[in-house]
Amino acid sequence: MLAPPTTTATKTLGQRDADSAAAGLALEVQGVDLRFGGIHALRSVSFEAAPGQITAVIGPNGAGKTSVFNTISGFYRPAAGRIRLGGTDVTEAPVHRRASMGLARTFQNIALFRGLSVLENIKLGGHHLMQAGLLSALAYGRKAREEELTLRAEIEEHVIEFLQIDHIRHRSVDVLSYGLQKRVELARALAMRPRVLMLDEPVAGMNREETEDMARFILDVQEEWGVTVLLVEHDMGMVMDISSHVVVLNFGQVIASGTPAEVRRHPQVVEAYLGADAGVGGMAA
């Protein structure tokens, strides 16, 4: 389990950022509180994600998982606590600034642009990397054209081939199966060249074959690309199979944190998922 937030309360912000960088943390969430009027959505949530590892955030419905994701990615501003990427405090940083620092995410509900092709959707993920000025981009000047061609080549060579979707790259996303649409959304996030990739329920609604394919791609992203993955998912079988570290939320609080084996045996986790009288073995599903 992580040390409580009070252990670092006496350190300055600069000291804490230096500690995070020295510890090699890709992401640190420290003592985050989030409120919506009288609703206390998150209470002193703290956890860390090590570089190049898969960290899963799990919990029953309403536990606060999506609130954590939205706070990390900048859609929500915490009432208290800090968020750091690679040792840099980004608590006050806007969404686009976090993206430029290597934070990318997918969404629980597919958020592709209908009417555009697979390739066009994926290219949108890399546009924030382009250096051409606004006027050059609007006029589609030489620099903008060169950057566009470079981006397209990189996407086709690395992302599309990696995710095995070359055969559908010119098809409209509207006609794709649900599983392929989720894969295209992953591709768009990878086009952002992420250092930290946040996946919000990447296999929700998928059949077993699609789930196994997505799990394999996530593992490949982590192992071959060295990307740090932060995962929210209800499929406990997949979570326990691919994660290095698991954080469990319940009612907006962290109730357990550790390896999949440690979390599986944790009595508070068993109670939160299955009820106080349930056996530990039931969580193996």
C-alpha positions in Angstrom: 0.0 0.0 0.0 1.1 3.6 -0.6 2.1 5.8 2.2 -0.7 8.2 3.2 -0.6 11.7 1.6 0.5 13.3 4.9 4.0 11.8 4.6 4.8 14.4 1.9 2.8 17.3 3.2 5.7 19.1 4.7 7.7 19.1 1.4 7.6 22.0 -1.0 6.1 21.5 -4.5 9.6 21.6 -6.1 10.9 19.0 -3.7 8.0 16.7 -4.4 8.5 17.1 -8.1 12.2 16.3 -7.7 11.3 13.2 -5.7 8.8 12.0 -8.4 11.4 12.4 -11.1 14.1 10.7 -9.0 11.8 7.8 -8.3 11.1 7.4 -12.0 7.4 7.8 -11.7 5.5 8.3 -15.0 2.4 9.5 -13.2 1.7 10.5 -9.6 -1.7 11.2 -8.1 -1.3 12.6 -4.7 -4.1 13.3 -2.2 -6.7 14.3 -4.8 -10.1 15.5 -3.7 -12.9 16.2 -6.1 -16.3 17.7 -5.2 -19.5 18.4 -7.2 -21.5 20.7 -5.0 -22.3 18.6 -1.9 -21.1 15.4 -3.5 -17.5 14.3 -2.5 -16.5 12.3 -5.6 -12.9 11.6 -4.6 -11.3 11.6 -1.2 -7.5 11.9 -0.8 -6.9 9.6 -3.8 -3.2 8.7 -4.1 -1.4 6.2 -6.4 1.5 6.0 -8.7 2.2 4.5 -12.2 5.7 3.2 -12.9 7.2 3.9 -16.3 6.6 1.2 -18.9 4.1 -0.7 -16.7 0.4 -1.4 -16.9 -1.5 0.0 -13.8 -5.2 -0.8 -13.5 -7.8 1.3 -11.6 -10.8 -0.9 -10.7 -13.8 -0.6 -8.5 -17.6 -1.1 -8.4 -19.9 1.1 -10.4 -19.8 4.6 -8.9 -16.5 4.1 -7.2 -14.9 7.2 -8.8 -12.9 5.6 -11.7 -14.1 8.0 -14.4 -13.7 10.9 -12.0 -10.0 10.0 -11.5 -9.5 9.7 -15.3 -11.1 13.0 -16.0 -9.1 14.7 -13.2 -5.8 13.3 -14.5 -6.5 14.3 -18.1 -7.6 17.8 -17.1 -11.4 17.8 -17.7 -11.9 18.2 -13.9 -10.0 20.5 -11.5 -9.4 18.9 -8.1 -10.3 20.8 -4.9 -7.1 19.5 -3.3 -4.1 17.4 -4.2 -1.6 17.3 -7.0 -1.1 15.5 -10.3 2.4 15.0 -11.8 3.6 13.7 -15.1 7.2 12.6 -15.1 7.8 14.7 -12.0 6.2 17.9 -13.5 3.2 19.3 -11.7 0.3 19.5 -14.2 -2.6 20.0 -11.7 -3.4 23.5 -13.2 -2.4 22.6 -16.7 -5.1 22.6 -19.5 -5.9 19.5 -21.5 -3.8 20.4 -24.5 -0.8 21.1 -22.4 -1.0 17.6 -20.9 -1.4 16.1 -24.3 1.8 17.9 -25.5 3.6 16.4 -22.5 2.7 12.9 -23.7 -0.7 12.1 -22.1 -3.2 10.5 -24.3 -6.5 8.7 -23.6 -9.4 6.8 -25.1 -13.0 7.1 -23.8 -15.5 4.7 -22.4 -18.0 5.7 -25.2 -16.4 5.6 -28.6 -15.6 9.2 -29.7 -14.7 8.8 -33.3 -15.6 11.4 -36.0 -18.4 9.8 -38.1 -18.1 10.3 -41.8 -14.3 10.3 -41.7 -12.1 7.4 -42.7 -10.1 5.3 -40.4 -6.9 7.1 -41.6 -8.4 10.5 -41.2 -9.5 9.8 -37.6 -6.1 8.5 -36.7 -4.3 11.5 -38.2 -6.3 13.8 -35.9 -4.5 12.3 -33.0 -1.1 13.6 -34.3 -2.1 17.1 -35.4 -1.0 18.6 -32.1 2.5 17.6 -33.0 2.6 19.6 -36.2 4.7 22.9 -36.2 3.2 24.7 -39.2 1.6 28.0 -38.3 -2.1 28.7 -38.6 -1.9 30.6 -41.9 0.3 27.9 -43.5 -2.1 25.2 -42.3 -5.1 27.1 -43.6 -3.5 27.7 -47.0 -2.0 24.2 -47.0 1.5 25.6 -47.6 4.6 23.7 -48.3 5.5 23.2 -44.6 2.0 22.0 -43.8 2.0 19.6 -46.7 5.4 18.2 -45.7 4.3 17.7 -42.1 1.0 16.1 -43.2 2.9 13.6 -45.5 5.4 12.8 -42.7 2.6 12.3 -40.2 0.7 10.0 -42.6 3.7 7.9 -43.4 4.5 7.5 -39.7 0.9 6.5 -38.9 0.7 4.0 -41.8 4.1 2.5 -41.0 3.9 2.3 -37.3 0.4 2.6 -35.9 -1.8 1.1 -38.6 0.5 -1.8 -39.3 1.0 -2.4 -35.6 -2.7 -2.6 -34.9 -3.3 -4.7 -38.1 -5.9 -2.4 -39.6 -4.3 -1.6 -43.0 -7.1 -3.3 -44.8 -9.7 -0.8 -43.4 -7.6 2.4 -43.4 -9.7 4.1 -46.2 -13.1 2.9 -44.9 -15.5 5.1 -43.1 -15.5 4.4 -39.3 -19.3 4.3 -39.5 -19.4 0.9 -41.2 -16.9 -0.8 -38.9 -17.7 -3.3 -36.2 -17.7 -2.2 -32.6 -14.4 -4.0 -31.9 -12.7 -2.4 -34.9 -13.9 1.1 -33.9 -12.4 0.6 -30.5 -9.1 -0.4 -32.2 -9.2 2.8 -34.3 -9.7 4.8 -31.2 -6.6 3.2 -29.7 -4.7 4.0 -32.9 -5.7 7.6 -32.7 -4.3 7.8 -29.1 -1.1 6.1 -30.3 -0.7 8.7 -33.0 -0.3 11.3 -30.2 3.1 9.5 -29.4 2.0 9.1 -25.8 4.3 8.5 -22.8 1.3 7.8 -20.6 -1.7 6.1 -22.3 -5.0 6.2 -20.4 -7.6 3.5 -21.6 -11.1 3.9 -20.3 -12.8 0.5 -20.5 -11.1 -0.5 -23.7 -12.9 -3.9 -23.9 -16.4 -2.9 -22.7 -19.0 -4.5 -24.9 -16.6 -6.7 -26.7 -16.9 -10.4 -27.3 -14.2 -12.8 -26.0 -12.2 -12.8 -29.3 -12.2 -9.0 -29.5 -11.2 -8.8 -25.8 -8.3 -11.1 -26.3 -7.1 -9.2 -29.4 -7.3 -5.8 -27.5 -5.5 -7.3 -24.5 -2.7 -8.4 -26.8 -2.4 -5.0 -28.4 -2.3 -3.3 -25.0 0.5 -5.6 -23.9 2.4 -5.0 -27.1 2.1 -1.2 -26.6 3.6 -1.6 -23.1 6.3 -4.1 -24.0 7.4 -3.0 -27.5 6.7 0.8 -27.3 7.6 1.2 -23.6 4.4 3.2 -23.0 3.1 3.5 -19.5 -0.6 2.3 -19.5 -3.2 3.4 -17.0 -6.3 1.2 -17.4 -9.9 1.4 -16.1 -11.7 -1.9 -16.8 -14.5 -4.1 -15.5 -13.2 -7.3 -17.1 -11.4 -8.7 -14.1 -9.9 -11.6 -16.0 -8.1 -9.2 -18.4 -7.1 -6.8 -15.6 -5.5 -9.6 -13.5 -3.8 -11.1 -16.6 -2.0 -8.0 -18.0 -1.6 -5.5 -15.1 1.6 -5.1 -13.1 -0.2 -3.0 -10.4 -3.8 -2.6 -9.4 -5.5 0.2 -7.6 -9.0 -0.4 -6.1 -11.4 2.4 -5.5 -14.7 2.3 -3.6 -16.9 5.3 -2.8 -14.2 7.7 -4.0 -11.4 6.3 -1.9 -8.4 3.9 -2.4 -9.1 0.8 -0.5 -6.3 -1.4 -1.8 -3.2 -1.1 -4.0 -0.7 -3.8 -5.0 0.0 -6.6 -7.4 -3.0 -8.5 -8.9 -2.4 -11.4 -6.5 -2.3 -9.1 -3.5 -5.4 -7.2 -4.5 -7.3 -10.4 -5.3 -6.8 -11.5 -1.7 -7.5 -8.2 0.0 -10.6 -8.5 2.3 -11.9 -5.0 1.5 -11.7 -5.7 -2.2 -13.6 -8.9 -1.8 -16.3 -7.2 0.3 -16.6 -4.3 -2.1 -17.2 -6.5 -5.1 -18.9 -9.5 -3.6 -20.3 -8.6 -0.2 -18.9 -9.3 3.3 -19.9 -13.0 3.3 -18.5 -13.8 -0.1 -15.4 -15.9 -0.7 -12.2 -14.6 -2.1 -12.2 -17.1 -5.0 -15.2 -15.4 -6.6 -13.1 -12.6 -7.8 -11.0 -14.9 -10.1 -13.5 -14.5 -12.9 
